[in-house]
Amino acid sequence: MKEPPIDSPTTAQSNRWTRLDPFFDFYKASTASYVSNLLQVNDDPPALTKHEDLLDIIRLLKENPSRPRGDLVKECFSPDPRAPEDYRKPAESDIHRAFNLATRIITMVNCAGENQPADLLDDGSEPLEWRNSDSLQQFLASAFPLRDHPTLNEKGQRDEIGLKSQLKATNLRDVAGLTFRGTDNLKDHLRLTQDTGVVELYHHTSILKEHLGLGSPNEHPTTSMMCANNAIPRLLALETLDSLQKILFPVDQKSRRMLRSLVSKEQLDPDCLRFEAVISRTDEENDIKYQYWASRLMDLYDEVENPKARGFLEQWMERKSGARYVMMATLAGVVVAVVLGFLGLVVGIFQAWVGYQQWRHPIPSA
């Protein structure tokens, strides 16, 4: 299909679109996964035939963040009075797949319709269910519940234990043996897989900055006050951005070097390396309290304090574990005692053999 003509972009616009290239790659990969005839029954027409169809759903979601999903689905796919008599509505399952795709594009969260089949994600987990009676605001509120954590958010307690320095990615790697990889699913940000020691990082900072540029800093930062042009709540976007650029990868040489390596090897959004202060913030937002990601940040801190043994050798030599040190010292003492006892037994047997030989073969006196 022929692309619509566009005006020549200015330098600033061109730089903006270039920075959004990783998101456009995500968009292409997401839309490519939609197969129109995958769930069709009896030659039902597909819910999406062109990109404009998807953009219509995205526009509907953005303009109606407080309306239930079920109402939006009916409105979007209700028969047009001008439609021909033989018009056929797309299959219900395909309609919900189209809505799930649109939701994923604007919120970066994988979802599934209520009582609808859902494909497993790459990690084997299921997408979050978006019930027909819930609005987009309510869906996001359930996906990202607010939780406060005094140890992380109270400045006195935080400074006393050096929390921020402990949570640097370089420290998590060196002390806890954790590794990092990028994810396109905002819900998985900072999620630690215990068995493998892999931490997921939502890395599309260019999109977070776009959302923060659209919302007003004077808005109450909750899902219930989400503006029509901004699907991701402002506080959630701020927390996600600051957790990357202020906590995990602060502005120091070692952290920047590690982040550059991840951008190269894990294909993270290169915008992660841009620390320029281009976001308008209120005074409270300059040092935010973590309410969305507090629990996961503290999980990472606990991993530094008590690293989990993941390999066979580490299970025997778990670092920074007092109980393991006591057990290893006791085991070492037992091993030494057994070895010394065995050597003593060997020496005793040898001495007995020498005495026996002297008795059997006495040396005659001169």
Summary of the structure (lengths in Angstrom):
residues: 366
radius of gyration: 30.6
end to end distance: 119.2
largest distance: 134.5
contacts: 975
relative contact order: 0.09
helix: 54%
strand: 5%
